[in-house]
């Protein structure tokens, strides 16, 4: 269920709960969350590399991460764009949005720095290589 305000902007994505009161997720979403759980603090991966590990698409990975009900345990904030920019966070894309600022703060707290909007490639973990 998506909550929107009058201008059509997404405020939150609410997940239905199963019988055990845990969020209902798809098998694909669970596979994305599993892969992302292997990105250690102080590293990032990209939507494309996560997709490559799963044989999927970067866009599908982004959509699954937008709905991540397990953050920050599943560290979706550690997934960035292939151009090494911050990307989206909780459905937000504007670099001035509070969500994107929060993602940047989380990454900086973990030691990831951004110069002119990009991080250094040495911070990127090829998650597909861990298989």
N, C-alpha and C positions, 0 to 999 in steps of 0.2 A: 504494500500500500504506500503510495507516494503522497506526501502532504505538500500542497502548493499554496502560495499566497496569491493575492489578486492579480499580480502581474505575471503569473505563470512560472515564477522562479521556484525551484525545488527547495523546500525548507528541510525536509528529512525524508528518509526512506525507512519505513517501518516494516519489519518482517513479521509474518504471522508466526505464532508459536505452536509447536507440536504438543502432543500429550504430556511430554516430560518438561514442558515449559522452556525448551530450547528453541532458538530460531530455526525455521524451516529453510534449508539451503538445498541447492541442487548438487548432484554428483560433481558436475563441472566446477561449481563454486568451491566445493570442498577440496578438489584437486588443486585449484589456484591457491587456496589458503594454506594447504599443506606445503606447496612449493615455497611460498612466501615465508613460511615459518622457518625456513632454512637460511634466510638472509640474516647474517649476524649484525649486531650493533656495530656501527662504524663502516658499514658497507651498504651499497645500494645495488639494485639490479634494474633492468628496464622492462617495460611492458612487453617489448619484443622478445627479450631473452626468456622471460617467464613463459610467453606463448610458445616459443621454440621448444622449451622443455616439455610442454604439454601437447605439442602438435596442434596448436590452436592459432588464434589471431590476437594481436595486441589489443585490438578494440574489445574483444570478448573478455580478455583479462581485465581491462580497465572497468568494464561494466560489472564484473564480479567483485572487484575490489571496491567499487563505489558502494556496494551493498554489504560490505564486510561487517558482520555483527560482532566479531570477536576482537576488534581493535581495542587496545594496542597489543593484545596477546599475539594476534596475527598481525605482524608489522607492515601493513599495506603502505604506510608512509615511506617505506624503504624502496618503493618502486617508482622510477622516474622515466622520462621519455628517452628515446634512443639518441636524441640530440643533446642529452645530459642536462636538460632543463628540468625544473621541478615537476611539471605536468599538473594533473588535477588532483583533487582530494575531496572525498565525500560528495562527488558530483560537481564541485566548483572548479572553474577553469580560469577565472580572472586572477591575475597575480596580486591584485589589491584586496582580494576577498579574505575574510578572517580564516577560512578553512585553509587556503594556500599558505597564509602566514603561519598558521599553526603547524602545517607540515614542515615548512622551512625551519621553524623553531625546534621541532622534534629532531630533525636531521642534524641541525647545528649542535644540539645538545649531545648528540652521539658522535660528533667530530667531523661531520660532513660539511665542507665549506663550499660556498658558491662565489665565483668571481664573474662579474658581468652576467649574472643569471645562470651560469653553468657550473657544474662540478667537474673535478678532474677525473679522467678515465681510470686512474689508479684506484678510485673508490668503487668501481663497478665490479661486481661479482658476476661471472658468467654462470648463472644458476644451472644451466643445462649441463655444464661440465661436472656437476656434483653427482649426476646419475651414474 
